[in-house]
Amino acid sequence: MEKSRRDALKVGASAVMGAVMVNLQASENAVAGETGAGSGVKSIPPLSSLAGVRLVSCLFKGATTPSVGLVLDDGRVVDLAAQAKRQNTPLSFAADSMIALIAGGDAALAQAITVGERARRSGIVFPALDSVRLLSPIPTPARNIYCVGWNYLDHFEEGKHARIDKVVDKLPDHPVFFTKGTHTMNGPFDPIPHDASNSTTTDWEAELAVIIGKRGRNISEADAMNYVFGYSAYNDTTEREIQQKRHGGQWFKGKSLDGHGPMGPWIVSAAGVNLDEVRVICRVNGVEKQNASYQQMYFKIPRIIAELSRGMTLEPGDIIATGTPSGVGFARTPPQYLQPGDVMETEIVGVGTIRNLIKAET
């Protein structure tokens, strides 16, 4: 049944998606987080299979409410609601909500693919990415973002000398979980606020985000990948002083300042990502700080999902940030932290790249 489902999606998507790389000009306003047109997208990574699609939440020109769009290989964006209406095709999900599409399961995804394919064949000229404003693919998460700590051996080791808490001296036998508040969610090209009166120890943590596709509890490792809807680029931006020195050493507050969780620029459906080719990269002002492969993760995605769901229900649209590799700022000698005016770039190879300006709050 699973093979038949994938084959059906592949047939529906084959004419829409291919392995074409395109280059688009970045919008300076988008990188600076200004409101208005300009997606900030420089390039579109090719999908690993014809069954994959890229889904965005965006504001089309003149719009005040978000829409879910499908990004074509040529950098054009199909407004699913508008095209479904033109095709006289009632959608089974609310087209202004990515979570609604995800919760609609395989049927909703197949419907989105079909609408996109019909639209592509129609000859209509769709808006280019640089004419829309990309939001986080899930602008308002229904629940906290789940995060995995210390999921790369090198990152665990590099932090030993810098961590305040010296109790944990070897990697735990089970994944370390924590959460980030929903107001941390930020757009792929929106600014990250920097309040020097609160902390000046803002650090980068590039991560692969996993988007859960259906409700599940006590999910087995063998079945876990069937619960993955797709993937996105994410940065678990962290205030180290708050994380380590305040609030009893609890991580939650230092990880949960507003805007400290940019994500995007889209969700690539699971079929469009080859995890063996994924690399997690962070650059600050163009200088590479982190670079590691999915294979270097200590706990892989099936183990993470199985452990997280043990006795705890996961829901469609839940976001799991799978951990950051070595190269973070606080573990460097001397420590390095993000400053106003810096640009943090998070690239997930095979998924996409986000860029965020660090902007002083007045």
C-alpha positions in Angstrom: 0.0 0.0 0.0 2.8 2.4 0.9 4.5 1.7 -2.5 1.2 2.3 -4.3 0.8 5.6 -2.5 4.3 6.8 -3.4 3.8 5.7 -7.0 0.5 7.7 -7.3 2.2 10.8 -5.9 5.1 10.4 -8.3 2.8 10.2 -11.3 0.9 13.3 -10.1 4.1 15.3 -9.5 6.2 14.1 -12.4 5.3 16.9 -14.8 5.6 19.5 -12.1 8.9 18.7 -10.5 12.3 17.9 -12.0 15.9 18.4 -11.1 16.4 22.0 -12.4 18.6 24.5 -10.6 17.7 28.1 -11.1 19.2 31.3 -9.8 17.3 34.3 -8.6 18.4 37.6 -7.3 18.1 38.1 -3.6 16.1 41.1 -2.4 18.1 43.4 0.0 14.9 44.3 1.7 14.0 40.7 2.3 17.3 39.9 3.9 16.8 43.0 6.1 13.4 41.7 6.9 11.5 44.7 5.5 7.8 44.2 4.7 7.0 43.9 1.0 7.9 41.9 -2.1 11.2 40.1 -2.4 11.5 36.5 -1.3 15.3 36.6 -0.6 15.7 33.3 -2.4 19.0 33.0 -4.4 18.7 29.4 -5.6 16.4 26.5 -5.6 18.0 23.1 -4.9 16.9 20.3 -7.2 14.5 17.8 -5.7 15.8 14.3 -5.2 12.8 12.7 -7.0 9.9 13.7 -9.2 7.5 12.8 -6.3 8.7 15.8 -4.2 7.2 19.3 -4.0 8.1 22.6 -2.3 5.4 24.2 -0.3 5.5 27.8 1.0 3.4 30.1 3.1 3.6 33.5 1.6 1.9 36.8 1.0 1.2 37.4 -2.7 1.4 41.0 -3.9 -1.4 43.1 -2.3 -2.5 40.3 0.1 -2.9 40.7 3.8 -3.4 37.1 4.7 -1.1 34.1 4.0 -1.6 31.7 1.2 -0.1 28.2 0.7 1.8 28.0 -2.6 3.6 25.4 -4.6 7.0 26.5 -5.9 7.9 25.3 -9.4 11.4 24.5 -10.6 11.5 27.8 -12.6 11.0 29.9 -9.4 7.3 30.6 -10.0 4.7 30.2 -7.3 1.3 28.6 -7.8 -1.4 30.1 -5.5 -3.2 26.9 -4.7 -6.4 28.6 -3.6 -6.7 30.8 -6.7 -5.8 28.0 -9.1 -8.2 25.5 -7.5 -11.0 28.1 -7.8 -10.1 28.7 -11.5 -10.1 25.0 -12.1 -13.4 24.6 -10.2 -11.8 22.1 -7.9 -12.9 22.3 -4.3 -9.9 21.8 -2.0 -10.2 19.4 1.0 -8.1 21.7 3.1 -8.0 25.4 4.0 -5.5 26.8 1.5 -4.4 29.6 3.9 -3.0 27.0 6.4 0.0 24.8 5.9 -1.0 22.8 9.0 -4.4 22.1 7.4 -2.7 20.8 4.3 -0.4 18.6 6.3 -3.3 17.3 8.4 -5.2 16.4 5.2 -2.7 13.6 4.7 -1.8 12.0 1.4 -5.1 13.0 -0.2 -4.5 16.7 0.4 -0.9 16.5 -0.8 -2.0 14.7 -4.0 -4.7 17.3 -4.5 -2.2 20.1 -4.2 0.1 18.4 -6.7 -2.7 17.9 -9.1 -3.8 21.5 -8.9 -0.2 22.6 -9.4 0.2 20.3 -12.5 -3.0 21.6 -14.1 -1.9 25.1 -13.4 1.5 24.6 -14.9 0.0 23.1 -18.1 -2.4 26.0 -18.5 0.3 28.4 -19.7 -0.6 31.0 -17.1 2.4 33.2 -16.0 2.6 32.8 -12.2 4.3 35.2 -9.8 8.1 34.8 -9.4 9.5 34.2 -5.9 11.0 37.6 -5.8 7.5 39.2 -6.1 6.1 37.5 -3.0 7.0 37.7 0.7 7.9 34.3 2.1 6.8 33.6 5.7 7.8 30.6 7.8 6.2 27.6 6.2 4.3 27.2 9.5 3.9 30.8 10.6 2.1 30.0 13.8 2.9 26.5 15.2 0.1 24.9 17.1 2.6 23.7 19.7 6.1 24.3 20.9 9.0 23.3 18.6 10.6 20.1 19.7 14.4 20.1 19.7 17.2 17.6 20.1 20.3 18.5 22.0 23.8 17.2 21.6 22.9 15.1 18.5 26.4 15.4 16.9 29.3 13.9 18.7 31.7 16.7 17.7 29.2 19.3 19.0 28.9 17.5 22.3 32.7 17.3 22.7 33.3 20.9 21.7 31.0 22.2 24.3 32.5 20.3 27.3 35.0 23.0 28.2 32.5 25.9 27.7 29.4 24.5 29.4 28.7 25.7 32.9 27.1 22.4 33.9 29.8 19.8 34.0 27.6 17.0 35.3 27.0 15.4 31.9 30.4 14.2 30.6 29.4 11.5 28.1 26.6 11.5 25.5 23.4 10.2 27.0 21.9 6.8 25.8 18.7 8.5 24.8 18.1 11.7 22.9 18.0 14.9 24.9 14.8 16.8 24.3 13.8 20.4 25.0 11.3 22.8 23.4 11.2 26.3 22.1 8.1 28.6 22.5 5.9 29.2 19.5 6.8 32.9 19.4 10.4 31.9 18.4 9.1 31.1 14.9 10.4 33.6 12.4 10.4 33.9 8.6 13.2 32.6 6.4 14.5 36.2 5.6 13.1 38.2 8.5 15.3 39.9 11.1 16.2 38.3 14.4 15.8 40.8 17.3 18.9 41.6 19.4 18.3 43.2 22.8 21.7 44.0 24.3 20.1 44.9 27.6 18.9 41.3 27.9 21.9 39.4 26.4 24.8 39.8 24.0 25.5 36.1 23.6 23.4 35.3 20.6 24.6 32.0 19.0 23.9 30.2 15.8 22.7 26.5 15.5 21.9 25.3 12.0 19.5 22.3 12.0 17.4 20.1 9.8 13.8 20.4 10.7 11.4 17.4 10.4 7.7 18.1 9.9 5.4 15.5 11.3 2.6 14.4 8.9 0.1 12.5 11.0 -0.9 11.8 14.5 1.0 9.1 16.3 1.9 7.7 19.7 4.4 5.0 20.5 5.6 5.0 17.0 8.2 2.3 16.2 11.5 3.1 14.6 10.6 0.8 11.7 7.4 2.9 11.0 8.7 6.3 11.9 9.6 7.6 8.5 5.9 7.1 7.4 5.1 9.9 9.9 7.4 12.4 8.2 5.6 15.0 6.0 8.7 16.8 4.9 11.8 18.9 5.8 12.8 22.5 6.2 15.9 24.6 7.1 15.9 25.8 10.7 18.1 27.7 13.1 17.9 27.1 16.8 19.2 30.6 17.6 20.2 30.7 21.3 21.1 33.2 24.0 23.9 31.3 25.7 24.1 33.4 28.9 20.4 33.0 29.5 20.6 29.3 28.6 23.5 28.4 30.8 23.7 30.9 33.7 20.1 32.0 34.4 17.0 30.2 35.5 18.8 27.3 37.2 20.5 26.2 34.0 17.2 25.2 32.3 17.5 25.7 28.6 13.9 26.7 27.8 14.2 30.5 28.3 17.6 30.9 26.5 16.2 29.0 23.6 12.8 30.8 23.5 13.3 34.5 22.8 10.9 35.9 20.3 12.1 35.5 16.7 14.9 33.1 17.6 13.8 30.2 15.4 13.8 31.1 11.7 12.5 28.4 9.3 12.0 27.9 5.6 12.1 29.0 2.9 9.7 26.1 2.3 8.8 22.6 3.3 10.1 20.0 0.8 7.8 16.9 1.0 9.6 13.8 2.2 9.8 12.2 -1.2 11.8 15.1 -2.5 14.7 14.8 0.0 17.5 12.2 0.0 18.8 12.2 3.5 22.1 10.7 2.4 22.8 13.9 0.5 21.8 16.3 3.2 24.4 18.6 4.8 23.7 21.1 7.6 25.7 24.3 7.0 25.8 27.7 8.8 27.6 30.9 7.5 27.9 34.2 9.3 28.6 37.1 7.0 29.6 34.6 4.3 32.1 32.7 6.5 31.3 29.1 7.1 30.9 28.1 10.7 29.2 24.7 10.6 29.2 21.9 8.0 28.1 18.3 8.7 26.1 15.5 7.0 23.0 13.8 8.1 25.0 10.7 8.5 27.0 12.3 11.3 23.8 12.6 13.5 24.1 10.4 16.5 20.4 9.7 16.8 18.8 9.5 13.3 15.3 10.6 12.6 13.6 7.2 13.1 15.1 6.9 16.6 14.2 10.5 17.4 10.5 10.1 16.5 10.3 6.7 18.3 11.7 8.1 21.5 9.8 11.4 21.4 6.4 9.7 20.7 6.8 7.1 23.5 3.8 7.8 25.7 3.4 11.2 24.0 1.2 12.0 21.0 2.7 13.8 18.0 0.4 15.8 15.8 0.4 16.9 12.1 2.4 20.0 11.7 4.7 19.3 14.8 8.2 20.5 14.1 11.3 18.6 15.3 14.7 20.4 15.1 17.1 17.5 14.9 20.2 19.0 16.5 23.2 21.1 15.4 26.7 20.1 14.4 30.0 21.5 15.8 31.1 25.0 15.1 28.8 27.0 17.3 30.1 30.3 18.6 30.2 29.8 22.4 32.6 26.9 22.1 35.2 28.8 20.1 38.3 30.3 21.5 37.6 33.1 22.1 33.8 32.8 22.0 32.1 34.4 19.0 28.5 35.8 19.1 26.2 37.3 16.6 26.1 41.1 16.6 23.6 43.6 15.1 24.3 43.9 11.4 25.5 40.3 11.0 23.8 38.0 8.5 23.3 34.4 9.5 22.7 31.9 6.7 21.4 28.4 7.3 21.6 26.0 4.4 20.3 22.5 4.3 21.7 20.9 1.2 18.8 19.4 -0.9 16.2 21.5 1.0 17.0 25.2 0.9 18.7 28.2 2.4 17.5 30.9 4.8 19.2 34.2 5.7 18.5 36.4 8.7 19.8 39.8 9.7 20.6 40.3 13.3 18.8 43.6 14.1 19.2 45.7 17.2 15.9 46.4 19.1 15.4 50.1 19.9 
